[in-house]
């Protein structure tokens, strides 16, 4: 995907809370669905609520399959354009907390 063609979307499905310190989202990806291509501009933590796996697809064409269990907590400080695809038969849901400042 060339930069000039890139239309980036929201990083998650719905904002739950935002203040001057954090922005908290829910990400929900149903089976067979994908998130929009997006870029995280802040470091963030995810807490898996339900689901078992996602495929992360990156702008350069690389892919990573990631497996999860409810309760898994992950910190991410890497910021690359990507989207996630749910290739399972189970809905995936997490809480994503972006850190401001």
C-alpha distances in whole Angstrom, upper triangle without the diagonal:
4,7,8,7,7,10,11,14,17,18,20,22,25,27,30,32,31,33,33,33,30,28,28,26,26,23,24,22,24,24,21,19,16,16,13,10,12,14,17,19,22,24,25,27,26,29,29,31,30,28,28,24,20,17,15,11,9,6,8,8,12,14,17,20,22,26,28,31,32,33,31,30,27,26,23,23,19,16,13,10,10,12,15,16,20,21,25,28,28,27,25,26,27,28,25,27,26,28,28,30
4,5,5,6,10,12,15,19,19,22,24,27,28,32,33,32,34,33,33,31,29,30,28,28,25,27,25,27,27,25,23,19,18,16,12,14,14,18,19,23,24,26,28,28,31,31,34,33,31,31,27,24,21,18,15,12,8,9,11,15,17,20,23,25,29,31,34,35,36,33,32,29,28,24,23,20,17,14,11,13,15,18,20,24,25,29,31,32,30,28,29,29,30,27,29,26,28,29,30
4,5,5,9,10,14,17,18,21,23,26,26,30,30,29,31,30,30,28,26,27,26,27,25,26,25,27,28,26,23,20,18,15,12,12,12,16,16,20,22,24,27,27,30,31,33,33,31,31,28,24,22,19,16,13,9,11,13,16,19,21,24,26,29,31,34,35,35,33,31,28,27,23,22,19,15,12,10,13,15,19,21,25,26,30,32,32,31,28,29,28,29,26,27,24,26,26,27
4,6,9,11,15,18,19,23,25,27,28,31,32,30,32,32,32,30,28,29,28,29,26,28,27,29,30,27,25,21,20,16,14,14,15,18,19,23,25,27,29,30,33,33,35,35,34,34,31,27,24,22,19,16,13,14,16,19,22,25,27,29,32,34,37,37,38,36,34,31,30,26,25,22,19,16,13,16,17,21,23,27,28,32,34,34,32,31,31,30,31,28,29,27,28,28,29
4,7,10,13,17,18,21,22,25,26,30,31,30,32,32,32,30,28,28,26,27,24,25,24,26,27,24,21,18,17,14,12,13,15,18,19,23,25,26,29,29,32,31,33,33,31,32,28,25,22,20,17,15,11,14,15,18,20,23,25,27,30,32,35,36,37,34,33,30,29,26,25,22,19,16,13,14,15,19,20,24,25,29,31,31,30,28,29,29,29,27,28,26,28,28,30
4,6,10,13,14,17,19,22,23,26,27,26,28,29,29,26,24,25,23,23,21,22,21,23,25,22,19,16,14,11,8,9,11,15,16,19,22,23,25,25,28,28,30,30,28,29,26,22,20,17,14,12,10,12,14,17,18,21,23,24,28,29,32,32,33,31,30,27,26,22,22,19,16,13,10,11,12,16,18,21,23,27,29,29,27,25,25,25,26,23,25,22,25,25,26
4,7,10,12,15,16,19,20,24,25,24,26,27,27,25,22,22,20,21,19,20,19,22,23,21,18,15,13,9,7,8,11,14,15,19,21,22,24,24,27,27,28,28,27,28,25,22,20,17,15,14,12,15,16,19,19,22,24,25,27,28,31,31,32,30,29,26,26,22,22,20,16,14,11,12,12,15,17,20,23,26,28,28,25,24,23,23,24,21,23,21,24,23,26
4,7,9,12,13,16,17,20,21,20,23,23,24,21,18,19,17,18,16,17,17,20,22,20,17,13,10,7,5,5,7,10,12,15,18,18,20,20,23,23,25,25,24,25,23,19,18,15,14,13,11,15,16,18,18,20,21,22,25,25,28,28,28,27,25,23,22,19,19,17,13,12,8,9,10,13,15,19,21,24,26,25,23,21,20,20,20,18,19,17,20,20,22
4,6,9,10,12,13,17,19,18,21,22,22,19,16,16,14,14,13,14,14,17,19,18,15,12,8,5,6,5,8,10,13,15,17,17,19,18,21,21,22,23,22,24,21,18,18,15,14,14,14,17,18,19,19,20,21,21,24,24,26,25,26,25,24,22,21,19,19,18,15,14,10,10,10,12,14,17,20,22,24,23,20,18,18,17,17,15,17,16,19,19,22
4,5,7,9,10,13,15,14,17,19,19,16,12,12,10,11,10,12,13,16,19,19,15,12,8,7,8,6,8,9,11,13,15,14,16,15,18,18,19,20,20,22,20,17,18,15,16,16,16,20,20,21,20,20,21,21,23,22,24,23,23,22,21,19,19,17,18,17,14,14,12,11,10,12,15,17,20,22,24,22,19,17,15,15,14,12,14,13,16,16,20
4,7,9,10,13,14,14,17,18,17,14,11,11,8,9,8,11,12,15,18,18,15,12,8,7,8,6,7,7,10,11,12,11,13,12,15,15,17,18,18,19,18,15,15,13,14,14,15,18,19,19,18,18,18,17,19,19,21,20,20,19,17,16,15,13,14,14,12,12,10,10,9,10,13,15,19,20,22,20,17,15,13,12,12,9,11,10,14,15,18
4,6,8,11,13,13,17,19,18,14,11,9,6,6,5,7,9,13,16,16,13,11,7,8,10,9,11,10,13,13,14,12,13,11,13,13,14,15,15,18,16,14,15,14,15,16,17,21,21,21,19,19,18,17,18,17,19,18,18,17,16,16,16,15,16,16,15,15,13,12,10,10,13,14,17,19,20,18,14,12,10,9,9,8,10,11,15,16,20
4,7,10,13,14,18,20,20,16,13,11,7,6,5,6,8,11,15,16,12,11,8,10,12,12,14,14,16,17,18,15,15,13,15,14,14,15,15,18,17,15,17,16,18,19,20,24,23,23,21,21,21,19,20,19,20,18,19,19,18,18,19,18,20,20,18,19,17,15,12,12,14,14,18,19,19,17,13,12,10,10,10,10,13,14,17,19,23
4,6,9,11,15,18,18,14,11,9,6,5,7,9,12,14,18,19,16,15,12,13,15,14,16,15,17,17,18,15,16,14,15,15,15,16,18,21,20,19,20,20,21,22,23,27,27,27,25,24,24,22,23,21,21,19,20,20,19,19,20,19,21,22,20,21,19,18,16,16,17,18,21,22,22,19,16,14,11,11,10,10,12,13,16,18,21
4,6,7,11,14,14,11,7,6,4,7,9,12,15,18,21,23,19,18,15,15,17,15,16,14,16,15,16,14,15,14,15,16,16,18,20,23,22,21,23,21,23,23,25,28,28,28,27,26,26,24,24,22,23,20,20,20,19,19,19,19,20,21,20,21,20,19,18,18,20,20,24,25,25,22,19,17,13,12,10,9,10,11,14,15,18
4,7,11,14,14,11,8,5,5,7,10,13,16,19,22,24,21,20,17,18,21,18,19,17,18,17,17,15,15,14,14,15,15,17,20,23,23,22,24,23,25,26,28,31,31,31,29,28,27,25,25,22,22,19,19,20,18,19,19,19,21,23,22,24,23,22,20,20,22,22,26,26,26,23,19,17,13,12,9,10,10,12,14,15,19
4,7,10,10,8,6,5,7,10,13,16,20,22,26,28,25,23,20,21,22,20,19,17,17,16,16,14,15,15,15,17,17,20,23,25,26,25,27,25,27,27,29,32,33,32,31,29,29,27,27,24,24,21,20,21,19,19,19,19,21,23,22,24,24,23,22,22,25,25,29,29,29,26,22,20,17,14,11,11,9,10,12,13,16
4,7,8,6,4,6,9,12,15,18,21,25,28,29,26,24,21,21,22,19,18,16,15,14,15,14,15,16,17,20,20,23,25,28,27,26,28,26,27,27,28,31,32,32,31,30,30,28,28,26,26,24,22,23,20,20,19,19,20,22,20,23,23,23,22,23,26,27,30,31,32,29,25,22,19,17,13,12,10,9,10,10,13
4,6,6,7,9,12,16,19,22,25,28,32,33,30,28,24,24,25,21,20,17,16,14,16,15,16,18,19,22,23,26,28,30,30,29,30,28,30,29,30,33,35,34,33,32,33,30,31,29,29,26,25,25,22,22,20,20,20,23,22,24,25,25,25,26,29,30,34,34,35,32,28,26,22,20,16,14,11,11,10,9,11
4,6,8,11,15,18,21,24,27,31,34,35,32,29,26,25,25,22,20,17,15,13,15,15,17,19,21,24,25,28,30,32,32,30,32,29,31,29,30,33,35,34,34,33,33,31,32,30,31,28,26,26,23,22,20,20,19,22,21,24,24,26,26,27,31,32,35,36,37,34,31,28,25,22,18,16,13,11,9,7,8
4,7,10,14,17,20,23,26,30,33,34,31,28,25,25,25,21,19,16,14,11,12,12,14,16,18,21,23,26,28,30,29,28,30,27,29,28,29,32,33,32,32,30,31,28,29,27,28,26,23,23,19,19,16,17,17,19,19,22,23,24,25,26,29,30,34,34,36,33,29,26,23,20,16,14,10,9,6,5,7
4,6,10,13,16,19,22,26,29,30,27,25,21,22,22,18,17,13,13,10,10,9,11,13,15,18,19,22,24,26,26,25,26,24,26,25,26,29,31,30,29,27,28,25,26,24,24,22,20,20,17,16,14,15,15,18,17,20,21,22,22,22,25,26,30,30,32,29,26,22,19,16,12,10,7,5,5,5,9
4,7,10,13,16,19,23,26,27,24,22,18,18,19,16,15,12,12,10,11,9,11,12,14,17,18,20,22,24,24,22,24,22,24,23,24,28,29,28,27,26,26,24,25,23,23,21,20,19,17,16,15,15,15,17,16,19,19,19,19,20,23,24,27,28,29,26,23,20,17,14,10,8,6,5,7,8,11
4,7,10,13,17,20,23,25,22,20,17,18,19,16,16,13,14,12,12,9,10,10,11,13,14,17,19,21,21,20,22,21,23,23,25,28,28,28,26,24,24,22,22,20,20,18,17,17,14,14,14,14,16,18,17,20,20,19,18,18,21,21,25,25,26,23,20,17,13,10,7,6,5,6,9,11,14
4,6,10,13,16,19,21,18,16,13,14,16,14,14,12,14,13,13,11,11,9,11,12,12,15,16,19,19,17,19,18,20,21,23,26,26,26,24,22,22,20,20,18,19,17,16,16,15,15,15,15,17,18,17,19,18,17,16,15,18,18,22,22,23,20,16,14,10,8,6,5,6,8,12,14,17
4,6,10,13,16,18,15,14,12,14,16,15,16,14,17,16,16,13,12,9,10,10,10,11,13,16,16,15,18,17,19,21,23,26,26,25,23,21,20,18,18,16,16,14,14,15,14,15,16,16,19,20,19,20,19,17,15,14,16,15,19,19,19,16,13,10,7,6,5,6,9,11,15,17,21
4,7,10,13,15,12,11,8,11,13,12,14,13,16,16,16,13,12,9,10,9,10,11,11,14,13,12,14,14,16,18,20,23,22,22,19,18,17,15,16,14,15,14,15,14,14,14,15,15,18,18,17,17,16,14,12,10,12,12,15,16,17,14,10,8,5,5,6,7,11,12,16,19,22
4,6,10,12,10,9,8,12,14,15,17,16,20,20,19,16,15,12,12,10,10,9,10,13,12,11,14,14,17,19,21,24,23,22,20,19,17,16,16,14,15,13,15,16,16,16,18,18,21,21,20,20,18,16,13,10,11,10,13,13,13,11,7,6,4,7,9,11,14,16,20,22,26
4,7,8,6,6,7,10,13,14,17,17,21,21,21,18,17,14,14,12,12,10,9,11,11,9,11,12,14,17,19,22,20,20,17,16,15,14,14,14,15,14,17,17,17,18,19,19,22,21,20,19,18,14,11,8,8,6,10,10,11,9,6,5,6,9,12,13,17,19,22,25,28
4,6,5,8,10,13,16,18,20,21,25,25,25,22,21,17,17,14,13,11,9,12,11,11,13,15,16,20,22,24,22,22,19,18,16,16,15,15,16,16,18,19,20,21,23,22,25,25,24,23,21,17,14,11,9,7,9,9,8,7,5,6,8,12,15,17,20,22,26,28,32
4,6,9,11,15,17,19,22,23,27,27,27,24,23,19,19,16,15,12,10,11,10,10,12,14,16,19,22,24,22,21,18,17,15,15,14,15,16,16,20,19,21,22,24,24,27,26,25,24,22,18,14,11,8,5,6,6,5,6,5,8,11,14,18,19,23,25,29,31,35
4,7,11,13,16,18,21,23,26,27,27,25,24,21,21,18,18,15,13,13,12,10,11,13,14,18,20,22,19,19,16,16,14,15,16,17,19,19,22,22,23,23,25,24,27,26,25,23,20,17,13,11,7,5,5,7,8,9,9,11,14,17,20,21,25,26,30,32,35
4,7,10,12,15,18,20,23,25,25,23,22,19,20,17,17,15,13,14,12,10,11,12,13,16,18,20,18,18,16,16,15,16,16,17,19,19,22,21,22,22,24,22,25,23,22,20,18,14,11,9,6,6,8,10,10,11,9,10,12,15,18,18,22,23,27,29,32
4,7,9,11,15,16,20,21,22,20,20,17,18,17,17,16,14,15,12,9,9,10,10,13,14,17,15,16,13,14,13,14,16,17,19,19,22,20,21,20,21,19,22,20,18,17,14,11,7,6,4,6,9,11,13,13,11,11,12,14,17,16,20,20,24,26,29
4,6,8,11,13,16,18,19,17,17,15,17,16,17,16,15,16,14,10,11,10,10,12,13,17,16,16,14,15,15,15,17,17,19,19,21,20,20,18,19,17,19,18,16,14,12,9,5,5,7,9,12,14,16,15,13,11,12,13,14,14,17,17,21,22,26
4,6,10,12,15,17,19,18,19,17,20,19,20,20,18,20,17,14,13,11,11,12,12,16,15,16,15,16,17,18,20,20,23,23,24,23,22,20,21,18,19,18,15,13,10,8,6,8,9,12,15,18,19,19,16,15,15,16,17,15,18,17,21,22,25
4,7,10,13,16,17,17,19,18,20,20,22,22,20,21,18,14,13,10,9,9,8,12,12,14,13,15,16,17,20,21,24,24,25,23,22,20,20,17,18,15,13,10,7,5,5,8,10,14,16,19,22,21,19,17,17,17,18,16,18,17,20,21,24
4,7,10,12,14,14,16,16,19,19,21,22,21,21,19,15,14,11,11,10,10,13,14,15,15,16,18,18,20,21,24,24,24,22,21,18,17,14,15,13,10,8,6,6,6,10,13,16,19,21,24,22,20,17,17,16,16,14,16,14,17,18,20
4,6,9,11,12,15,15,19,20,22,23,22,23,20,17,16,12,12,10,10,13,15,15,16,16,18,18,21,21,24,24,24,22,20,17,15,12,12,10,7,6,5,7,9,12,15,18,21,23,26,25,22,19,19,17,17,14,14,12,14,15,17
4,6,7,8,11,12,16,18,20,22,21,22,20,17,17,13,14,13,13,16,18,17,17,17,19,18,20,20,23,22,22,20,17,14,12,9,9,8,6,7,8,9,11,13,17,19,22,24,27,25,22,19,18,15,14,11,11,9,11,12,14
4,7,9,13,15,18,21,23,25,25,26,24,21,20,17,17,15,15,18,20,20,20,20,22,21,24,23,26,25,24,22,19,17,14,11,9,9,7,9,10,12,14,17,20,23,26,28,30,28,26,22,21,18,17,13,12,9,10,10,11
4,6,10,13,16,19,21,24,24,25,23,21,21,18,19,17,18,20,23,22,22,21,23,21,23,22,24,24,22,20,17,14,11,9,7,9,8,11,13,14,16,18,21,23,27,28,30,28,26,22,20,17,15,11,10,6,6,7,9
4,7,10,14,17,20,22,22,23,21,20,20,17,19,17,19,21,23,21,21,19,21,19,21,20,22,21,19,17,14,11,8,6,5,7,8,12,14,15,16,17,21,23,26,27,29,27,25,21,19,16,14,10,9,6,6,8,10
4,7,10,13,16,18,19,20,19,17,18,16,18,18,20,22,23,22,20,19,19,17,18,17,18,18,16,14,11,8,6,5,7,9,10,13,15,15,15,16,19,20,24,24,27,24,21,18,16,12,10,7,5,4,6,9,12
4,7,10,13,16,17,17,17,16,18,16,19,19,21,24,24,22,21,18,18,15,16,14,15,14,12,10,7,5,4,6,9,12,13,15,17,16,16,16,19,19,23,23,25,22,20,16,14,10,8,6,5,7,8,12,15
4,6,9,12,13,14,14,13,15,14,18,18,21,23,23,22,19,17,16,13,13,11,12,11,10,8,6,5,7,8,12,13,14,16,17,16,15,14,16,16,19,19,21,18,16,12,10,6,6,4,6,9,11,15,18
4,6,9,11,13,13,14,17,16,20,21,24,26,26,24,21,19,17,14,13,10,10,8,6,6,5,7,9,12,15,17,18,20,20,19,17,15,17,17,20,19,20,17,15,11,9,5,5,7,8,12,14,18,21
4,6,7,9,10,11,15,15,19,21,24,26,25,23,20,17,15,12,11,7,7,5,5,5,7,9,12,14,17,18,19,21,21,18,17,14,15,14,16,15,16,13,11,8,6,4,7,9,12,15,18,21,24
4,7,10,12,13,17,18,21,23,27,29,28,26,23,20,18,15,13,10,8,5,6,8,10,12,15,17,21,22,23,24,24,21,19,16,17,15,17,15,16,12,10,8,5,5,7,10,13,17,20,23,26
4,7,10,12,15,17,20,23,26,28,27,25,22,19,16,14,11,9,7,5,8,10,12,14,17,19,23,23,24,24,24,21,18,15,15,12,14,12,12,8,7,5,5,7,10,13,16,19,23,26,29
4,6,9,12,14,18,21,24,26,24,22,19,16,13,11,9,7,7,7,10,11,13,15,18,19,22,23,23,23,23,19,16,13,12,9,11,8,9,6,6,4,6,9,12,15,18,21,24,27,31
4,7,11,13,17,20,23,25,23,21,17,14,11,9,6,5,6,8,11,10,13,14,18,19,22,22,23,23,22,19,17,13,12,9,10,8,9,7,8,7,10,11,15,16,20,22,25,29,32
4,7,10,13,16,20,21,19,17,13,10,7,5,4,5,8,11,13,12,14,14,17,17,20,19,20,19,19,16,13,10,9,7,8,7,10,9,9,8,10,12,15,16,19,21,24,28,30
4,6,9,13,16,18,16,14,10,8,6,5,7,8,11,13,15,13,15,14,16,15,19,17,18,16,16,12,10,6,6,5,7,8,11,10,10,8,10,11,15,15,18,20,23,26,29
4,6,10,13,14,12,10,7,6,4,6,9,11,15,17,19,16,17,16,17,16,18,16,16,15,14,10,8,5,5,6,7,10,13,13,13,11,14,15,18,17,20,21,24,27,29
4,6,10,12,10,8,6,5,6,7,11,13,16,18,19,17,17,14,15,13,15,13,13,11,10,7,6,4,6,9,11,13,17,16,16,13,15,15,17,16,18,19,21,24,26
4,7,8,7,6,5,7,9,11,14,17,20,22,23,20,20,18,18,16,17,14,13,10,9,5,5,6,8,11,12,15,19,19,18,16,18,18,20,18,21,21,23,25,28
4,5,5,5,6,9,12,13,17,19,23,24,25,22,21,18,18,15,15,12,11,7,6,4,7,9,11,15,16,19,22,22,21,19,20,20,21,19,21,20,22,24,26
4,5,7,9,12,15,17,21,23,26,28,28,26,25,21,21,17,17,14,11,8,6,6,9,11,14,17,19,22,25,25,24,22,23,22,24,21,23,21,24,25,26
4,6,9,12,15,18,21,24,28,29,30,27,26,23,22,19,18,15,13,9,9,9,12,14,16,19,20,23,27,27,26,24,25,25,26,24,26,24,26,27,28
4,7,10,13,16,20,22,26,28,29,26,26,23,23,20,20,17,15,12,11,9,11,13,14,17,17,21,24,25,24,23,24,24,26,24,26,25,28,29,31
4,7,10,13,17,20,23,26,27,24,23,20,21,18,18,15,15,11,11,10,11,12,13,16,16,19,23,23,23,21,23,23,25,23,25,24,27,28,30
4,7,10,13,16,20,22,24,21,21,18,19,17,18,15,15,12,12,9,10,9,10,13,13,16,19,20,20,18,20,20,22,21,23,23,26,28,30
4,6,10,13,17,19,20,17,18,15,17,15,17,14,15,13,13,11,11,9,10,12,12,14,18,18,18,16,18,18,20,19,22,22,24,27,29
4,7,10,14,17,18,15,17,15,17,16,18,17,17,16,16,13,12,9,9,10,10,11,15,15,16,14,16,16,19,19,22,23,25,28,30
4,7,10,13,15,12,13,12,14,14,17,15,17,16,17,14,13,10,10,10,11,12,15,14,14,12,14,14,16,16,19,20,23,26,28
4,7,10,12,10,12,12,15,16,19,18,20,19,20,17,15,12,12,11,11,11,13,12,13,11,13,13,16,17,20,21,24,28,30
4,7,9,7,9,10,14,15,19,19,20,21,21,18,17,13,14,12,13,12,14,12,12,9,11,10,13,14,17,20,22,26,29
4,6,6,9,11,15,17,21,22,23,24,24,22,20,16,16,14,15,13,15,12,12,10,11,11,13,15,18,21,23,27,30
4,6,9,12,15,18,21,22,24,25,25,22,20,17,18,15,17,15,15,12,12,10,9,9,11,14,16,19,22,26,29
4,6,10,13,16,20,21,23,25,25,23,22,19,20,18,20,18,19,16,15,12,11,9,10,13,14,18,20,23,26
4,7,10,13,17,18,20,22,23,21,19,17,18,17,19,18,19,16,16,12,11,9,11,12,14,17,19,22,25
4,7,10,14,16,18,20,21,20,19,17,19,18,21,20,22,19,18,14,12,9,10,10,11,13,15,19,21
4,7,10,12,14,16,18,17,17,15,18,18,20,20,23,20,19,15,14,11,11,10,10,12,14,17,19
4,7,9,12,14,17,16,17,16,19,20,23,23,26,23,22,18,16,13,12,10,9,10,11,14,16
4,6,8,11,13,13,14,14,18,19,22,23,26,24,22,18,17,14,13,10,10,10,11,14,15
4,6,10,13,14,16,17,20,22,25,26,29,27,25,21,20,17,16,13,12,10,10,13,13
4,6,10,11,14,15,19,21,23,25,28,27,25,21,21,18,18,15,15,13,13,15,16
4,7,9,12,14,18,20,23,25,28,27,25,21,21,18,18,14,15,12,13,15,16
4,6,10,12,16,19,21,24,27,26,24,21,21,19,19,16,17,15,17,18,19
4,7,11,14,17,20,22,25,25,23,20,20,19,19,17,18,16,18,19,21
4,7,10,14,16,19,22,21,19,17,17,17,18,15,18,16,19,21,23
4,7,10,13,16,18,18,16,14,14,15,16,14,17,17,20,22,24
4,7,9,12,15,14,13,10,12,12,15,14,17,17,21,23,26
4,6,9,12,12,11,10,12,14,17,16,20,21,24,27,29
4,6,8,8,8,7,10,13,16,17,20,22,25,28,31
4,7,9,10,10,14,16,20,20,24,25,29,32,35
4,5,8,9,13,15,19,20,24,26,30,33,36
4,7,9,13,16,20,22,26,28,31,34,38
4,6,10,13,17,19,23,25,29,32,35
4,7,10,14,16,20,22,26,29,32
4,7,11,13,16,19,22,25,29
4,7,10,13,16,20,22,26
4,6,10,13,16,19,23
4,7,10,13,16,20
4,7,10,13,16
4,7,10,13
4,6,10
4,7
4
